Amino acid sequence: MISRTVAVASSVGLHARPAALLAEAVDDSGIDITLSFDGEEADAASLLEIMTLGVKHGDEVTLSTDDDSAGEVLDSLVALLSRDLDKE
């Protein structure tokens, strides 16, 4: 298993548009990725599951996968979450 941790930069956290952009990017990757926050986990390709985590601006989340070849995908998702997606 590989994982990456990142602080969410979007001013609204992972709500609405930022959550949708993350879910779309994960779905497009074709890799099963789990998003973890505050002891809870969500399928990172599911908009609704992401939003139920209640992640706010500045909260740290962890992206993980069992696919050991997905390091570049995780790195790109970290870069995505490191931007304020609500303003793009």
C-alpha positions in Angstrom: 0.0 0.0 0.0 1.2 3.5 -0.8 -0.2 6.8 0.5 0.2 10.5 0.5 -1.0 13.1 3.0 -1.9 16.6 2.0 -3.5 19.7 3.5 -6.6 20.7 1.6 -6.1 24.2 0.1 -9.6 24.9 -1.2 -11.3 27.7 0.8 -14.5 25.6 1.2 -12.6 22.3 1.9 -13.8 19.2 0.1 -17.4 20.4 -0.6 -19.3 20.7 -3.9 -16.9 21.7 -6.8 -13.5 20.7 -5.2 -15.0 17.3 -4.1 -16.4 16.8 -7.6 -13.0 17.6 -9.2 -11.3 15.1 -7.0 -13.8 12.4 -7.6 -13.6 12.9 -11.3 -9.8 12.8 -11.3 -9.8 9.6 -9.3 -12.4 8.0 -11.5 -10.4 9.0 -14.6 -7.3 7.4 -13.1 -9.0 4.0 -13.0 -7.3 3.2 -9.7 -9.1 2.4 -6.4 -8.1 5.1 -4.0 -9.3 5.7 -0.5 -9.5 9.1 1.1 -9.0 9.1 4.9 -9.8 11.9 7.3 -10.3 12.0 11.1 -10.5 8.2 11.4 -13.1 7.9 8.6 -12.6 6.5 5.1 -14.3 7.2 1.7 -14.0 6.0 -1.8 -12.2 8.9 -3.4 -14.1 8.4 -6.7 -17.4 9.0 -4.9 -18.5 12.6 -4.6 -21.0 11.8 -1.9 -18.6 9.8 0.2 -16.0 12.6 0.0 -18.5 15.2 1.1 -19.7 13.1 4.1 -16.1 13.3 5.5 -16.6 17.0 6.3 -13.1 18.1 5.3 -12.5 21.8 5.7 -9.8 24.2 4.5 -6.4 23.3 6.0 -7.5 19.8 7.1 -5.0 17.0 6.3 -6.3 14.1 4.4 -4.6 10.9 3.3 -4.9 9.3 -0.1 -4.0 5.6 -0.3 -4.1 2.7 -2.7 -3.0 -1.0 -2.8 -1.7 -0.4 -6.4 2.1 0.0 -5.8 2.5 1.5 -9.3 0.1 4.4 -8.6 2.7 6.8 -7.1 2.4 9.3 -9.9 -1.3 9.3 -9.7 -1.2 10.0 -6.0 1.3 12.7 -6.6 -1.0 14.4 -9.2 -4.0 14.1 -6.7 -1.9 15.8 -4.0 -1.0 18.6 -6.4 -4.7 18.9 -7.2 -5.7 19.2 -3.5 -2.9 21.6 -2.9 -4.7 24.3 -5.1 -7.8 26.3 -4.2 -10.1 24.4 -6.5 -13.1 26.6 -5.6 -11.5 29.5 -7.4 -10.4 27.8 -10.6 
